[in-house]
Amino acid sequence: MNNIQMYRHKDDDTEVISTLQEAIPHIVDRLAASCKRPDSLDHVDPMPFPSQEEVVGIIHQVRKIVFPGYYTKARIDHTNLSNVLGKECSELYDRLLGQLVLSLQHPCLNSGTPCLDCLATSGQIAFKFVNYLPGLREILSLDARAALEGDPAAKSFDEIIFSYPGLFAIAVYRIAHFLYREGIPLLPRMMTEYAHSRTGIDIHPGARIGESFFIDHGTGVVIGETTEIGDRVRLYQGVTLGALSIPKDKVKEFRKRKRHPTIEDDVIIYSNATILGPKAVIGARSVIGGNVWITEPVPPDTKVILKRPELVYIGKNRQGSQGEC
């Protein structure tokens, strides 16, 4: 006897289920009515938003182009390389163009402004991005080299490209930052939040980050919008380059101000360090120890560490404390 045969509906149970089902249309009416309010959080509009699926597709297609042979199913060699890259670049241009048009025309239509130049502008920006790909490939090569030279656990570029979350997050940031500089709404944040969800590394597309950037491990790293990072900087997991809390009535005023730290060249920042606010300028070649909290400038060539805490050992074989060294 199966489970269905073992279970017997009582008439009362059937009547309850039927009554509940009949109430669902009334709930739907309430939901639909709530979408008519001016402050409603919905997008009930014939004009579509950019597609999250397409945005993710753009990211992965760019990776195919800048790291040829790593993310393609077909074998690539020097006889077919140009054909493969040509096909990928043409597809990327069309794909990006479609999402740029959706991003640019949406605010125009919402504000009642004629959207006369959105297609032409999108075409120009899509072409500029494709033209940027050789430069993107060069700077990501420097980021990958920084990982290989900065992490003894890294055995090869192959391992870094395939498996290092820091390089993935940096690659997505560099794609998104280009679009952010071009004034594209929505798409850059969609890109970096996808990388955030994949890696636990949150880099705002507005941050300015130099060459040979390395994030080791990476989980919990936060880099705010107006952060400036120089060349050859290394971060470990849990580092926050953030802003100080702002009163609600001042948020609009601060949106266009610098709110985040500046990290100069050749700085190393160890795990769980928190560096907040625009006054926190970390001078070149400095080393910031783990778990510190910094809101003021640090001169160049400085090491910042916490005093060694007192450790207490409790157990059968040892009891006591270890003081500062």
C-alpha positions in Angstrom: 0.0 0.0 0.0 1.5 3.4 -1.0 1.4 6.6 0.9 -1.4 8.0 -1.1 -3.6 5.0 -0.3 -2.7 5.1 3.3 -3.8 8.8 3.6 -7.5 9.5 3.6 -8.9 13.0 3.3 -11.7 13.9 5.7 -14.5 15.9 4.3 -13.7 18.7 6.8 -10.1 18.9 5.6 -11.1 19.2 1.9 -13.5 22.0 2.8 -10.7 23.9 4.7 -8.3 23.6 1.8 -11.0 24.7 -0.7 -11.8 27.8 1.5 -8.1 28.8 1.7 -7.6 28.4 -2.1 -10.7 30.6 -2.7 -9.1 33.4 -0.6 -5.9 33.6 -2.7 -7.5 35.9 -5.4 -8.3 38.4 -2.7 -4.6 38.4 -1.6 -3.6 39.0 -5.2 -6.0 42.0 -5.5 -4.3 43.5 -2.4 -0.8 42.9 -3.9 -1.8 44.5 -7.2 -3.4 47.5 -5.4 -0.2 48.1 -3.4 1.7 48.4 -6.7 -0.3 51.4 -7.7 1.1 53.6 -4.8 3.6 56.2 -5.8 6.2 54.8 -3.3 5.7 51.2 -4.4 8.8 49.0 -4.9 7.9 47.4 -8.2 8.7 47.7 -11.9 5.3 47.3 -13.5 6.3 48.9 -16.8 6.4 47.8 -20.5 10.0 48.9 -20.7 12.3 46.1 -19.4 15.2 46.5 -17.1 18.6 45.1 -18.1 18.7 41.4 -17.7 20.7 39.9 -14.8 21.3 36.8 -16.9 22.7 38.8 -19.8 24.9 40.9 -17.4 26.4 37.6 -16.1 26.8 36.4 -19.6 28.7 39.6 -20.5 31.1 39.0 -17.6 31.8 35.4 -18.7 32.2 36.4 -22.3 34.8 39.0 -21.4 36.7 36.4 -19.4 36.7 34.2 -22.5 38.3 37.0 -24.5 40.9 38.3 -22.0 41.9 34.7 -21.0 41.6 32.9 -24.3 41.5 29.1 -24.0 40.5 29.0 -20.3 36.7 29.2 -20.5 35.9 27.9 -24.0 34.8 24.3 -24.8 36.5 24.2 -28.2 40.3 23.9 -28.4 42.1 27.1 -29.3 45.4 27.3 -31.1 47.3 29.9 -33.1 45.6 28.9 -36.3 42.0 29.6 -35.1 42.8 32.2 -32.4 41.8 35.3 -34.5 38.6 33.7 -35.7 37.6 32.7 -32.1 38.4 36.2 -30.7 36.6 37.9 -33.6 33.4 35.9 -33.1 33.5 36.5 -29.3 34.1 40.2 -29.7 31.3 40.6 -32.2 28.9 38.8 -30.0 30.0 40.8 -26.9 29.5 44.1 -28.8 25.9 43.1 -29.7 25.2 41.7 -26.2 26.6 44.8 -24.4 24.8 47.2 -26.8 21.5 45.7 -25.9 22.0 46.0 -22.2 23.4 49.5 -22.5 20.3 50.7 -24.4 18.1 49.3 -21.7 20.2 51.0 -19.0 20.3 54.4 -20.6 16.8 54.7 -21.9 15.0 53.6 -18.8 15.6 56.8 -16.8 14.8 58.9 -19.9 11.4 57.3 -20.3 10.7 57.4 -16.5 11.3 61.2 -16.5 9.4 61.8 -19.7 12.6 62.9 -21.6 12.8 61.9 -25.2 15.3 59.1 -25.6 16.9 60.4 -28.9 20.5 59.5 -28.4 20.4 56.4 -26.3 21.1 54.0 -29.1 23.9 56.0 -30.6 25.5 56.6 -27.2 25.2 52.9 -26.3 26.9 51.9 -29.6 29.8 54.3 -28.9 30.3 53.0 -25.4 30.0 49.4 -26.5 32.7 50.0 -29.1 34.9 51.8 -26.5 34.6 48.8 -24.2 35.6 46.4 -27.0 38.5 48.7 -27.7 39.4 48.5 -24.0 39.8 44.7 -24.0 43.5 44.6 -24.9 44.2 47.0 -22.1 42.0 45.0 -19.7 43.9 41.9 -20.7 47.2 43.6 -19.8 46.1 44.9 -16.4 44.5 41.6 -15.4 47.8 39.9 -16.4 49.5 42.1 -13.9 46.9 41.3 -11.2 47.4 37.6 -11.9 51.2 38.0 -11.7 50.8 39.8 -8.4 48.9 36.8 -7.0 51.6 34.4 -8.2 54.4 36.5 -6.7 52.5 37.3 -3.5 51.2 33.9 -2.5 53.6 30.9 -2.0 50.5 28.6 -2.3 49.9 29.6 -5.9 51.6 27.1 -8.2 50.8 28.5 -11.6 48.8 31.1 -13.6 46.4 28.4 -14.5 45.5 27.8 -10.9 45.1 31.5 -10.2 42.9 32.1 -13.3 40.7 29.1 -12.6 40.3 29.2 -8.9 41.3 32.4 -7.1 38.3 34.4 -6.0 40.3 37.5 -5.7 41.2 37.6 -9.4 37.6 36.9 -10.4 36.3 39.8 -8.2 39.1 42.1 -9.5 38.3 41.2 -13.1 34.6 41.9 -12.6 35.4 45.2 -10.9 37.6 46.3 -13.8 34.8 45.6 -16.3 32.3 47.4 -14.1 34.6 50.4 -13.4 34.9 51.1 -17.1 31.1 51.3 -17.5 30.9 53.3 -14.2 33.3 55.9 -15.6 31.1 56.2 -18.7 28.1 57.1 -16.6 26.2 53.9 -17.2 23.5 53.4 -14.5 22.7 50.1 -12.8 24.9 47.7 -14.9 28.1 48.3 -13.0 26.5 47.5 -9.6 24.7 44.5 -11.0 28.1 43.2 -12.1 30.0 43.8 -8.9 27.2 42.4 -6.8 27.3 39.3 -8.8 31.0 38.9 -8.0 30.2 39.7 -4.4 27.7 36.9 -4.3 30.2 34.5 -5.8 33.3 35.4 -3.8 32.3 37.3 -0.7 34.4 40.2 -2.0 32.5 43.5 -2.2 34.2 46.1 -4.5 32.2 49.1 -5.5 32.6 49.9 -9.2 33.4 53.5 -8.4 36.6 52.7 -6.5 39.9 53.5 -8.2 42.4 50.7 -8.1 45.9 50.6 -9.6 47.9 47.9 -11.2 49.1 44.6 -9.7 46.3 44.4 -7.1 46.1 41.2 -5.1 43.4 40.1 -2.7 44.5 36.9 -0.8 41.7 34.6 0.3 39.3 37.5 0.1 36.2 36.6 2.0 34.7 39.6 3.7 36.7 42.3 1.9 34.8 45.5 1.4 36.0 48.4 -0.8 33.8 51.5 -0.9 32.9 53.8 -3.8 35.4 56.6 -3.3 38.3 54.4 -2.2 41.6 55.1 -4.0 44.2 52.3 -4.1 47.6 52.6 -5.7 49.8 50.1 -7.4 51.1 46.8 -6.0 48.7 46.8 -3.0 47.9 43.6 -1.2 44.8 42.9 1.0 43.9 39.9 3.1 40.5 38.5 4.0 38.1 40.6 6.1 39.7 44.0 5.3 37.2 46.9 5.2 38.0 50.1 3.3 34.8 51.9 4.3 33.1 55.1 5.3 32.2 56.5 8.7 28.5 56.5 9.5 26.6 59.6 8.3 23.4 61.0 9.8 20.3 60.3 7.7 19.8 64.0 6.9 23.3 64.3 5.5 23.3 61.3 3.2 22.3 63.3 0.1 24.9 65.9 0.8 27.7 63.3 1.1 26.8 61.3 -2.0 29.3 63.2 -4.2 32.0 63.6 -1.6 35.0 61.4 -0.9 34.0 59.2 2.0 36.5 56.4 1.9 40.3 55.9 2.5 43.2 56.3 0.2 45.8 53.5 0.1 49.1 54.5 -1.5 51.5 52.2 -3.5 53.0 49.0 -2.1 50.9 48.8 1.0 50.0 45.5 2.7 46.8 45.3 4.8 46.4 42.1 6.9 43.1 40.4 7.8 40.2 42.1 9.5 41.8 45.5 9.5 39.2 48.3 9.3 40.2 51.6 7.7 37.5 54.2 7.5 36.9 57.7 6.2 38.7 60.1 3.8 41.3 61.2 6.4 42.6 57.7 6.5 45.4 58.0 4.0 47.8 55.0 4.3 51.2 56.1 3.2 53.3 54.2 0.6 55.1 51.0 1.7 53.2 50.8 5.0 52.1 47.6 6.7 48.8 47.5 8.5 48.4 44.6 10.9 45.4 42.5 11.5 42.3 43.7 13.5 43.4 47.3 13.7 40.9 50.3 13.4 42.2 53.3 11.6 40.5 56.6 10.8 43.5 58.9 10.7 46.5 59.3 8.3 49.4 56.8 8.5 52.8 58.1 7.3 54.7 56.3 4.6 57.0 53.4 5.6 55.0 52.8 8.9 54.0 49.5 10.5 50.7 49.7 12.5 50.0 46.7 14.8 48.0 46.1 18.0 49.9 45.3 21.2 50.1 41.7 21.9 47.1 40.6 24.0 47.4 38.6 27.2 46.6 35.0 26.5 45.1 32.9 29.3 45.7 29.1 29.2 43.3 26.9 31.1 43.8 23.1 31.2 45.2 20.2 33.2 48.8 20.6 32.0 49.0 24.4 31.9 47.3 27.3 33.7 48.4 30.9 33.7 48.8 33.8 31.4 51.2 34.9 28.8 51.9 38.6 29.0 53.2 41.0 26.4 56.5 40.3 24.6 
